[in-house]
Amino acid sequence: MPQMGESIAEGTLSRWLKKVGDEVKRDEPIFEISTDKVDAEIPAPSAGVLAEIIVQEGTTVPVNAVVARIETEKGAAISAPAAAPAPAASASAPASAAPVAPASAPIAPAPVPARPAAAANSFEERIRTKSSPLVRRMAAEAGVDLASLTGSGIAGRVTKRDFVAYVEQGGARPTPATPSAMPAGLPAAMSVPVASHAEPMFTAWPGDVVEPMSKIRRLTADHMRQAKQVAAHVTSFFEIDLTRVARMRAQMKAGFEAETGQKLTYLPFILRATVECLRRHPVMNATVSGTDVILRKRYNLGIAVALEPTGLIVPVVKDADGLNLTGLTRSVNDLAARARGKKLSPMEVQDATFTITNPGVFGSLMGTPIIPVGTTAILGLGAIEKRPKVITGADGEDTIAIRTCAYFSCSFDHRVVDGADADRFMADLKQTLESVE
């Protein structure tokens, strides 16, 4: 199981693309994984024959765990250094032995092979080895002491499922001798979870079709629910006249496509204007860390991409302030194409400082998007369409004209962003786009 980003501690092997006995080429995808950040295909580290599958589909294991062995052209099986010796493993091993292997020695020692015994007893070390970064972040936001939870994962790791179950049961797991999950001295009002999130269960009626959620749908559901828990959501709406942008785009479109091979849409213009306004309104490009506000000096724009047949992922245009229209267009088109093809790496969906979602491409006039955890605002773009508008001329006379307009929404975290802050940002964005030259 590869290490795919600093915050990725474990992954779920969702599908094998090869079976035992198949020949594989170096860098040819052999299995798919799902993490709490992204789905990805994992290439073979060497050419050879897939000799043994150790971890079965649907199993979650920590990074660096051995999931399979490849017999190379030289006859040596490829495996992780931390794996226990397995002299009996060969291509002739019966397939029935594979399901038993995940519970055996090679996987369990992988997370903590060489940690000093003294360090393992410290509180920080215990938390680090028995929970993922995602779980630690959720616990910190909820004020929960992870040392008091009993983990069901490998080597006693506290998984996200353990943490959610803990909260759903009112902060008390049904295990003996479990101390209070709340730190001493916490106000009584904070000792009760904000809300219970037990999923309601319903009975299927005759003729109904029951479809289990896909991995990405479950992850999306968890992320959206967590985001609503964390931030105090408020949404503001502005109508923006994009007529000048439309004219400039029409003038540039043919030459731009001939020169770059990329289609010029409205989005790069909006991205460029957004970055300009974020510079002038730093609280919109911030994150909340406990009782501190971190004003980010990088401008990493998350762009929501709808997946087919269902699903959502948010790849990130890193350092968007350093890109021109061509660079923004290339980056957005490349990330969107690889997102739909499940070719993104976990690092490409992390570290967004501001997010933009575009439901207008499906005809939606406006919406109230959810703020991703780790940011303070998200911009929603409604359908761009021509509308009759009353225009007041320099002489004070009113006329009716056809203008290209769209409704923009901005959901912001009212813990740190006031309504006036968000509206000043949106007014600035409106002015910037309506006066583009």
C-alpha positions as CSV (number, residue, x, y, z in Angstrom):
1,M,0.0,0.0,0.0
2,P,1.8,3.1,-1.2
3,Q,2.3,6.3,0.8
4,M,0.3,8.9,-1.2
5,G,0.7,12.1,0.7
6,E,1.7,13.0,4.2
7,S,-1.9,13.0,5.6
8,I,-2.7,9.5,4.1
9,A,-2.3,6.8,6.8
10,E,-4.3,4.0,5.3
11,G,-6.1,3.0,2.1
12,T,-8.8,0.6,1.0
13,L,-7.9,-1.8,-1.8
14,S,-11.1,-1.4,-3.8
15,R,-10.4,-3.5,-6.9
16,W,-7.8,-5.8,-8.4
17,L,-7.1,-5.1,-12.1
18,K,-5.0,-8.3,-12.4
19,K,-5.3,-11.8,-11.1
20,V,-2.8,-14.4,-9.8
21,G,-0.8,-15.7,-12.7
22,D,-1.2,-12.6,-14.9
23,E,1.8,-11.1,-16.5
24,V,2.3,-7.4,-15.6
25,K,4.5,-4.7,-17.1
26,R,6.4,-2.1,-15.1
27,D,4.1,0.9,-14.3
28,E,1.0,-1.0,-15.5
29,P,-1.9,-0.4,-13.1
30,I,-2.6,-3.6,-11.1
31,F,-5.0,-2.5,-8.4
32,E,-7.2,0.5,-7.4
33,I,-7.2,2.1,-3.9
34,S,-9.6,4.5,-2.2
35,T,-8.4,6.8,0.5
36,D,-10.1,9.6,2.4
37,K,-8.8,12.0,-0.3
38,V,-9.0,10.3,-3.7
39,D,-9.4,7.1,-5.7
40,A,-6.3,6.0,-7.6
41,E,-4.8,3.2,-9.8
42,I,-1.5,1.8,-8.5
43,P,1.1,0.7,-11.0
44,A,3.3,-2.3,-10.7
45,P,6.8,-1.5,-9.3
46,S,8.4,-4.1,-11.7
47,A,7.6,-6.3,-14.6
48,G,6.9,-10.0,-13.9
49,V,4.1,-12.3,-12.9
50,L,1.5,-11.6,-10.1
51,A,2.5,-14.5,-7.9
52,E,0.3,-13.9,-4.8
53,I,-2.6,-11.6,-3.7
54,I,-2.4,-11.0,0.0
55,V,-5.0,-8.3,0.6
56,Q,-8.5,-8.9,-0.8
57,E,-10.8,-6.3,-2.3
58,G,-12.6,-4.1,0.2
59,T,-9.8,-4.5,2.9
60,T,-8.4,-1.4,4.5
61,V,-4.7,-1.5,5.5
62,P,-2.1,1.0,6.6
63,V,0.4,2.4,4.2
64,N,3.5,0.2,3.5
65,A,1.5,-3.0,4.2
66,V,2.3,-5.7,1.7
67,V,-0.8,-6.3,-0.5
68,A,0.7,-8.7,-3.2
69,R,3.9,-10.2,-4.5
70,I,5.3,-10.1,-8.0
71,E,7.7,-12.7,-9.2
72,T,10.2,-10.8,-11.4
73,E,12.0,-12.0,-14.4
74,K,14.9,-12.9,-12.2
75,G,12.7,-15.0,-10.0
76,A,12.8,-12.8,-6.9
77,A,9.5,-11.8,-5.3
78,I,9.0,-8.1,-4.9
79,S,7.7,-7.1,-1.5
80,A,8.0,-4.3,1.0
81,P,11.1,-4.3,3.3
82,A,9.0,-4.5,6.4
83,A,7.3,-7.7,5.3
84,A,7.9,-10.9,7.2
85,P,9.7,-13.6,5.2
86,A,7.4,-15.8,3.2
87,P,9.5,-18.6,1.6
88,A,6.4,-20.6,0.8
89,A,4.9,-17.9,-1.3
90,S,5.0,-18.7,-5.0
91,A,2.8,-18.7,-8.1
92,S,1.7,-22.2,-7.3
93,A,0.2,-21.2,-3.9
94,P,-3.5,-22.2,-3.8
95,A,-5.9,-19.3,-4.3
96,S,-7.8,-20.3,-1.2
97,A,-4.9,-19.3,1.0
98,A,-5.1,-15.6,0.0
99,P,-8.1,-14.6,2.2
100,V,-6.3,-15.9,5.3
101,A,-3.2,-13.8,4.7
102,P,-4.6,-10.3,5.7
103,A,-4.9,-11.5,9.3
104,S,-1.3,-12.8,9.4
105,A,2.0,-11.3,10.4
106,P,3.1,-9.4,7.3
107,I,0.5,-6.6,7.6
108,A,0.2,-5.9,11.3
109,P,3.8,-4.8,12.0
110,A,3.9,-2.4,9.1
111,P,2.8,0.8,10.8
112,V,5.2,0.7,13.7
113,P,8.2,-1.5,12.8
114,A,11.0,0.5,14.4
115,R,9.7,2.9,17.0
116,P,11.5,3.1,20.4
117,A,9.7,1.4,23.2
118,A,9.8,4.5,25.4
119,A,8.3,6.7,22.7
120,A,5.5,4.2,22.1
121,N,4.3,4.8,25.7
122,S,3.9,8.6,25.3
123,F,0.6,10.1,24.6
124,E,1.6,11.8,21.4
125,E,3.1,8.6,20.0
126,R,0.0,6.6,21.0
127,I,-2.3,9.0,19.2
128,R,0.0,9.1,16.1
129,T,0.1,5.3,15.7
130,K,-3.5,4.5,16.6
131,S,-5.4,7.0,14.4
132,S,-5.2,8.7,11.0
133,P,-4.7,12.4,10.5
134,L,-8.3,12.7,9.5
135,V,-9.5,11.1,12.7
136,R,-7.1,13.3,14.8
137,R,-8.5,16.4,13.1
138,M,-12.1,15.3,13.7
139,A,-11.3,14.6,17.3
140,A,-9.6,17.9,17.8
141,E,-12.5,19.8,16.4
142,A,-15.0,17.9,18.6
143,G,-12.8,18.2,21.7
144,V,-12.4,14.4,22.1
145,D,-9.5,12.7,23.7
146,L,-8.6,9.8,21.3
147,A,-6.6,8.0,24.0
148,S,-9.9,7.0,25.6
149,L,-11.3,5.3,22.5
150,T,-10.9,1.6,21.8
151,G,-10.0,1.1,18.1
152,S,-11.2,-1.6,15.9
153,G,-8.6,-1.2,13.2
154,I,-5.4,-3.0,12.7
155,A,-3.1,-2.9,15.7
156,G,-5.9,-1.1,17.6
157,R,-6.0,1.9,15.3
158,V,-9.0,4.3,16.0
159,T,-10.7,4.5,12.6
160,K,-13.1,7.1,11.4
161,R,-15.9,4.5,11.9
162,D,-14.9,4.1,15.5
163,F,-15.0,7.9,16.1
164,V,-18.4,8.4,14.4
165,A,-19.8,5.5,16.4
166,Y,-18.4,7.1,19.6
167,V,-20.1,10.5,18.8
168,E,-23.4,8.8,17.7
169,Q,-23.6,7.0,21.1
170,G,-23.5,10.2,23.0
171,G,-19.8,10.1,23.7
172,A,-19.7,6.8,25.5
173,R,-18.7,3.6,23.7
174,P,-20.1,0.3,25.0
175,T,-16.8,-1.0,26.2
176,P,-15.7,-1.6,29.8
177,A,-13.4,0.7,31.7
178,T,-13.6,3.5,29.1
179,P,-12.7,6.9,30.7
180,S,-14.5,10.1,29.8
181,A,-13.7,11.3,26.3
182,M,-13.7,15.0,27.4
183,P,-10.6,16.6,28.8
184,A,-10.8,17.7,32.4
185,G,-12.0,21.3,33.0
186,L,-14.1,21.4,29.8
187,P,-17.3,23.4,30.3
188,A,-20.4,21.2,30.9
189,A,-22.1,22.7,27.8
190,M,-19.3,21.2,25.7
191,S,-19.5,17.7,27.1
192,V,-22.6,16.9,25.0
193,P,-22.0,16.3,21.3
194,V,-23.5,19.0,19.1
195,A,-25.6,16.5,17.2
196,S,-26.2,12.8,16.7
197,H,-25.6,11.5,13.3
198,A,-27.0,8.0,13.4
199,E,-28.3,7.2,9.9
200,P,-32.0,6.4,9.9
201,M,-32.9,3.0,8.6
202,F,-35.9,2.3,6.4
203,T,-37.5,-0.9,5.0
204,A,-37.4,-1.4,1.3
205,W,-40.9,-1.9,-0.2
206,P,-41.7,-4.5,-2.9
207,G,-40.3,-3.4,-6.2
208,D,-37.7,-1.0,-4.6
209,V,-34.1,-1.3,-5.7
210,V,-31.5,-1.2,-2.9
211,E,-28.1,0.1,-4.1
212,P,-25.2,0.2,-1.6
213,M,-23.3,3.5,-1.6
214,S,-20.1,3.5,-3.6
215,K,-16.8,4.2,-1.8
216,I,-16.6,7.8,-3.2
217,R,-20.3,8.4,-2.3
218,R,-19.6,7.4,1.3
219,L,-16.6,9.6,1.5
220,T,-18.5,12.5,0.0
221,A,-21.3,12.0,2.5
222,D,-18.8,12.0,5.5
223,H,-17.0,15.1,4.2
224,M,-20.2,17.1,3.6
225,R,-21.6,16.2,7.0
226,Q,-18.3,17.0,8.7
227,A,-18.2,20.4,6.9
228,K,-21.7,21.3,8.1
229,Q,-20.7,20.3,11.6
230,V,-17.6,22.5,11.7
231,A,-18.6,25.8,10.0
232,A,-21.4,28.3,10.6
233,H,-22.8,28.5,7.1
234,V,-24.3,31.7,5.7
235,T,-24.8,32.3,1.9
236,S,-24.9,35.6,0.1
237,F,-26.1,36.2,-3.6
238,F,-25.0,38.7,-6.2
239,E,-26.0,39.0,-9.8
240,I,-23.0,39.8,-12.0
241,D,-23.0,41.2,-15.5
242,L,-20.6,39.2,-17.6
243,T,-21.2,41.0,-20.9
244,R,-17.7,42.4,-21.1
245,V,-16.2,39.0,-20.3
246,A,-18.4,37.5,-23.0
247,R,-17.2,40.0,-25.6
248,M,-13.6,39.5,-24.7
249,R,-14.0,35.7,-24.8
250,A,-15.7,35.9,-28.2
251,Q,-12.8,38.0,-29.6
252,M,-10.1,35.7,-28.2
253,K,-11.7,32.3,-28.6
254,A,-10.7,31.3,-32.1
255,G,-7.1,32.5,-31.8
256,F,-6.7,31.1,-28.3
257,E,-7.9,27.6,-29.4
258,A,-5.6,27.7,-32.4
259,E,-2.6,28.7,-30.4
260,T,-3.1,26.5,-27.3
261,G,-5.4,23.7,-28.4
262,Q,-7.7,24.5,-25.4
263,K,-11.2,25.8,-25.5
264,L,-11.6,29.2,-23.8
265,T,-14.5,29.2,-21.3
266,Y,-15.8,31.8,-18.8
267,L,-14.1,30.0,-15.9
268,P,-10.5,31.2,-16.4
269,F,-11.7,34.8,-16.4
270,I,-13.6,34.2,-13.1
271,L,-10.6,32.4,-11.6
272,R,-8.3,35.3,-12.4
273,A,-10.7,37.8,-11.0
274,T,-11.3,35.7,-7.9
275,V,-7.6,35.6,-7.1
276,E,-7.3,39.4,-7.4
277,C,-10.1,39.8,-5.0
278,L,-8.8,37.3,-2.5
279,R,-5.6,39.3,-2.3
280,R,-7.7,42.3,-1.2
281,H,-9.9,40.3,1.2
282,P,-7.5,37.9,3.0
283,V,-10.1,36.6,5.5
284,M,-11.8,34.9,2.5
285,N,-8.6,32.9,1.8
286,A,-8.1,31.7,5.4
287,T,-8.7,28.8,7.7
288,V,-9.7,28.4,11.3
289,S,-7.3,26.6,13.6
290,G,-8.8,26.4,17.1
291,T,-9.1,30.0,18.3
292,D,-6.6,31.2,15.6
293,V,-7.3,32.4,12.1
294,I,-4.6,31.5,9.5
295,L,-4.5,34.0,6.6
296,R,-3.1,32.0,3.7
297,K,-0.6,33.6,1.5
298,R,-0.9,31.0,-1.2
299,Y,-3.9,31.0,-3.5
300,N,-4.9,27.4,-4.2
301,L,-8.3,27.2,-5.9
302,G,-10.3,24.0,-5.5
303,I,-12.5,23.3,-8.6
304,A,-15.4,21.0,-7.9
305,V,-15.7,18.3,-10.7
306,A,-18.8,16.1,-11.1
307,L,-18.0,12.4,-11.8
308,E,-20.0,10.0,-13.9
309,P,-22.3,8.2,-13.2
310,T,-22.2,9.8,-9.7
311,G,-19.7,11.4,-7.4
312,L,-17.8,14.6,-6.7
313,I,-14.1,15.5,-6.3
314,V,-12.3,18.8,-5.9
315,P,-8.9,18.9,-7.6
316,V,-6.8,22.0,-6.7
317,V,-5.1,24.5,-8.9
318,K,-2.0,25.3,-6.8
319,D,-0.6,28.8,-6.8
320,A,-3.3,30.1,-9.1
321,D,-2.0,33.7,-8.7
322,G,1.0,32.8,-10.8
323,L,-1.0,31.7,-13.8
324,N,-2.3,33.7,-16.7
325,L,-5.5,32.8,-18.7
326,T,-3.6,30.1,-20.7
327,G,-2.1,28.6,-17.6
328,L,-5.4,28.6,-15.7
329,T,-7.2,27.0,-18.7
330,R,-4.6,24.3,-19.1
331,S,-4.6,23.5,-15.4
332,V,-8.4,23.3,-15.0
333,N,-8.9,21.2,-18.2
334,D,-6.0,18.8,-17.2
335,L,-7.2,18.3,-13.6
336,A,-10.8,17.9,-14.7
337,A,-9.9,15.3,-17.3
338,R,-7.7,13.3,-14.9
339,A,-10.3,13.5,-12.2
340,R,-12.9,11.9,-14.4
341,G,-10.4,9.2,-15.4
342,K,-9.4,8.6,-11.8
343,K,-5.8,9.6,-12.5
344,L,-5.4,12.2,-9.7
345,S,-2.9,11.8,-6.9
346,P,-3.9,12.6,-3.3
347,M,-1.7,15.7,-3.3
348,E,-3.7,17.1,-6.2
349,V,-6.9,17.2,-4.1
350,Q,-5.3,18.8,-0.9
351,D,-4.4,22.2,0.4
352,A,-7.2,24.3,-1.3
353,T,-7.5,27.7,0.3
354,F,-10.7,28.7,-1.6
355,T,-13.2,26.6,-3.6
356,I,-15.3,27.3,-6.7
357,T,-18.2,25.1,-7.8
358,N,-20.1,25.5,-11.0
359,P,-23.6,24.0,-10.9
360,G,-24.6,26.5,-13.6
361,V,-23.3,24.1,-16.3
362,F,-26.3,21.9,-15.4
363,G,-28.7,24.8,-15.7
364,S,-28.9,25.7,-12.0
365,L,-29.5,29.4,-11.4
366,M,-28.1,29.6,-7.9
367,G,-27.2,27.4,-4.9
368,T,-25.9,27.3,-1.4
369,P,-22.7,25.2,-1.6
370,I,-21.1,23.7,1.5
371,I,-17.8,25.1,2.7
372,P,-15.0,22.5,2.5
373,V,-13.3,21.8,5.9
374,G,-10.1,23.9,6.1
375,T,-11.4,26.9,4.3
376,T,-13.7,29.8,5.1
377,A,-15.6,30.3,1.9
378,I,-16.8,28.8,-1.4
379,L,-18.0,30.5,-4.6
380,G,-21.0,29.0,-6.5
381,L,-21.5,29.9,-10.2
382,G,-25.0,29.9,-11.6
383,A,-26.1,29.5,-15.2
384,I,-24.7,32.2,-17.5
385,E,-27.6,33.4,-19.7
386,K,-28.8,36.5,-21.6
387,R,-31.3,38.7,-19.7
388,P,-33.2,41.9,-20.3
389,K,-31.7,44.6,-17.9
390,V,-32.5,48.2,-17.3
391,I,-29.4,50.3,-18.1
392,T,-29.0,53.9,-16.9
393,G,-27.0,55.9,-19.4
394,A,-24.6,58.8,-18.8
395,D,-27.5,61.2,-19.4
396,G,-29.6,59.6,-16.7
397,E,-31.9,58.0,-19.3
398,D,-33.0,54.3,-18.7
399,T,-33.0,51.8,-21.5
400,I,-33.6,48.1,-21.7
401,A,-30.7,46.1,-23.0
402,I,-29.7,42.4,-23.5
403,R,-26.9,41.5,-21.0
404,T,-25.1,38.3,-20.3
405,C,-25.6,37.7,-16.6
406,A,-25.2,35.0,-13.8
407,Y,-26.1,34.7,-10.2
408,F,-23.0,34.1,-8.0
409,S,-23.3,32.7,-4.5
410,C,-20.8,32.9,-1.7
411,S,-21.2,30.5,1.3
412,F,-18.9,31.7,4.2
413,D,-18.0,30.6,7.7
414,H,-19.7,33.1,10.0
415,R,-17.4,32.2,12.8
416,V,-14.7,34.4,11.3
417,V,-16.3,36.0,8.2
418,D,-18.9,38.6,8.8
419,G,-21.7,39.3,6.3
420,A,-20.1,42.7,5.5
421,D,-16.7,41.0,4.8
422,A,-18.3,38.5,2.4
423,D,-20.4,41.2,0.7
424,R,-17.4,43.5,0.2
425,F,-15.6,40.6,-1.4
426,M,-18.5,39.8,-3.7
427,A,-19.0,43.5,-4.6
428,D,-15.3,43.7,-5.5
429,L,-15.6,40.5,-7.6
430,K,-18.7,42.0,-9.3
431,Q,-16.8,45.2,-10.1
432,T,-13.7,43.4,-11.3
433,L,-15.7,41.2,-13.8
434,E,-18.0,44.0,-15.0
435,S,-15.1,46.3,-15.8
436,V,-12.7,43.7,-17.4
437,E,-10.8,45.1,-20.4
